[in-house]
Amino acid sequence: MQRSAFSLTELLIVISVITILAALLLPAISQSKKRALQIQCVSNEHQLGAGLQNFLSNNHGYPMYVAPSNSDSPGMWITQIEHDGLGISNPETNYYWKGVWL
């Protein structure tokens, strides 16, 4: 009775081919991840620019570093852009602190 099986040489060749294919694939995956992070960063910068432009059109000037509490837009420049530029009034739903500002 004869059993069919792979020889040691055949198994080593298959393992080496798989290793070569994986080595060729890893740089492509790394580059695509880097490109995705770069696209996300550009998108975040675009959102901040849009918020700043909206603030400029609403207030006819740039946000102050720290605005006094009796002004229309009190607080730090970040909160001024969030409230007047991006229209975020509820801190619980402020996803900009989780995404765009990072």
C-alpha positions in Angstrom: 0.0 0.0 0.0 1.5 3.3 -1.1 0.7 6.6 0.7 0.8 9.9 -1.1 2.5 12.7 0.7 4.6 15.8 0.1 8.3 15.4 0.3 10.4 17.7 2.5 11.8 19.5 -0.5 8.3 20.3 -1.8 7.3 21.7 1.5 10.4 23.9 1.8 9.8 25.2 -1.7 6.2 26.1 -0.9 7.2 27.8 2.3 9.9 29.8 0.6 7.5 30.9 -2.2 5.0 32.1 0.4 7.8 33.9 2.3 8.9 35.7 -0.9 5.3 36.7 -1.7 4.8 38.1 1.8 8.0 40.0 1.6 6.8 41.6 -1.6 3.4 42.4 -0.2 4.4 44.0 3.1 6.0 47.3 1.7 2.8 47.8 -0.4 0.6 47.5 2.7 2.9 49.8 4.6 2.8 52.4 1.9 -1.0 52.2 1.6 -1.4 52.7 5.4 1.0 55.7 5.3 -1.0 57.2 2.4 -4.3 56.7 4.3 -3.0 58.5 7.3 -1.7 61.3 5.1 -5.2 61.7 3.4 -6.8 61.8 6.9 -4.4 64.5 8.0 -5.1 66.6 4.9 -8.8 66.2 5.5 -8.5 67.3 9.1 -6.5 70.4 8.0 -9.2 71.1 5.4 -11.9 71.0 8.1 -9.9 73.4 10.4 -9.4 75.7 7.4 -13.1 75.7 6.7 -13.9 76.4 10.3 -11.5 79.3 10.3 -12.9 80.7 7.1 -16.4 80.4 8.6 -15.2 82.2 11.8 -13.7 85.0 9.7 -16.9 85.5 7.7 -19.0 85.6 10.8 -16.8 87.8 13.0 -14.8 89.8 10.4 -11.5 88.9 12.1 -9.3 86.1 13.4 -10.0 84.4 16.8 -8.0 85.8 19.7 -5.6 83.6 21.6 -7.8 84.1 24.7 -10.9 86.2 24.3 -12.5 87.9 27.3 -15.6 86.4 28.9 -17.8 89.3 27.9 -17.1 88.9 24.1 -19.3 87.2 21.6 -16.8 84.3 21.4 -15.2 83.8 24.9 -12.4 81.4 25.7 -9.4 80.0 23.9 -9.0 80.2 20.2 -9.8 76.5 19.8 -13.2 76.9 21.4 -13.9 80.1 19.4 -13.3 78.1 16.2 -15.4 75.2 17.4 -18.4 77.3 18.5 -18.4 80.1 15.8 -16.5 78.4 13.0 -17.6 74.8 13.1 -20.9 75.2 14.9 -20.2 72.9 17.8 -22.1 73.9 20.9 -22.3 70.6 22.9 -19.0 69.3 24.3 -20.4 65.7 24.5 -20.8 65.6 20.7 -17.6 67.3 20.0 -15.8 64.7 17.8 -13.2 67.3 16.8 -11.3 66.7 20.1 -11.2 63.0 19.1 -10.4 63.4 15.5 -9.5 66.7 13.8 -7.5 68.2 16.7 -5.4 65.1 17.0 
